[in-house]
Amino acid sequence: MKREVVIIGGGPAGLAAAIEAESRGCDVLLVDENRRAGGQLFKQLHKFFGSKAHSAGVRGIDIGRQLLQKTEELNVEVWLNSPCIGIFSDKRAAILHNGVTEVVEAEKLLICTGGAENPLRFPGWTLPGVMGAGAAQTMVNVGRVLPGKRILMVGSGNVGVIVAYQLMQAGADVVGIVEGMPKIGAYGVHAAKIRRAGIPFYLGYTIKEAKGTDKVEKAVIAQFQGGKIVEGTELETDVDVICVAVGLRPLSELAQMAGVRHGFVPELGGFMPLHDENMESSVPGIYVAGDTAGVEEASTAMDEGRLAAAAAAQALGHFPDEEAEKRKQEIRDRLESLRQGPFGERRMAAKERIVGKGV
Amino acid sequence: MEDRRVREHPILGIQEENFVEITVDGQTLRAKEGETIAAALLANGIQIHRYTAKKHEPRGIFCGIGQCTDCVMTVDGNPNVRTCITPVRAGMTIETQQGYGKRGTGR
């Protein structure tokens, strides 16, 4: 079986890429291991930031619906419930589809398998009830089931603060948000909602222990200074869930398998596949986009997917050079406008370093 | 039993619910059609999905997106099924997994 463009992962990057590639006349196959495409968009109930071109003010869940609708309108071939179990060096992807392993030969392969939450190890961290903030968010916003009634959030970045708010919105008590740093990590808009709801921030604190016999019953937090817990400052509270929101990392197993050159880029989540200004990796014809290519946001993921797809369409001869260069520049400009502000600038500098120096 | 389902939501609205029956460790439970096994168990107050092979420690949902494999259980006789991304089906048999599980026999 052959396809011009095979996209692995149907999150924001993969869907946007599929739409871009299909609109340029490529023969596209999009595969996803979940029963529905959209990645994590369907748990994002909050409104997005950015410019109008980036759907600012629109909820992630609605952006997901728009992308799915467009994918259907364009008749993109989508395989759901189909995990990619391996990639061979010559861009052949092994995909488990309807119980059979299909080997698809791709002329251009785009890997956008997203990211995963970082764990945090502390006594009791394996007890049922300790989970990623994203896991809790999936349960409550997609599954419509509360993971618990009394919840402690560890980490005050955007994920921690947004998920804490959404858990509260669905009826849970959030007992507090613990943050090891002296200040809140999230954007002011999100943090203000938590403040207004009366949920306390414990700044300069960390989780010391989760207690319970076969599931979480209590959380012990304590002051955290110079990377150490300050003995004697412990606070103990009854909880049934402890959510951990301490950043994400790129999921790049498939890119590793394909022999793509990787590097360590702390600003973008750590060990990640490196890419050029077209999102193409060190293996010709293999592209990466979205959180796989460095953890950022859904808006940047969509534009990286479009950029990779435009470049692939150009390389396949479907997109005339002049038009393609113009389109790619337009997307790069949009990406630059998304990478503003104190957090965005760091990511921008990291991306420039990767593209320019390959580190 | 405590109710963990969010029937009315300020943004998502009221949800339609069609239920199917599943069997969990021999007990018949109600699950919402199309939801993941993990969500169905959580709604029924079940948090322990398996016990580890060496220390027999309980494990439950951890990543919720099919990456960590902490939530695997024995489903219709197949061990190591990722319950957070596998939808329920009417008549499905789910068992708490012991260690690495055994094919066919359940535990």
Interface residues (C-beta under 8 A of the other chain):
Chain A: E33 N34 R35 Q40 L45 R59 A116 E117 P119 T126 L127 P128 G129 V130 M131 G132 G134 A135 A136 Q137 T138 M139 V140 N141 V142 G143 R144 V145 L146 P147 K149 Q169 A170 G171 D214 K215 L251
Chain B: E2 R4 R5 V6 R7 H9 P10 I11 L12 Q15 K32 E35 T36 A38 A39 L42 A43 Q47 I48 H49 E57 P58 R59 G60 I61 F62 C63 G64 I65 G66 Q67 C68 C84 I85 P87
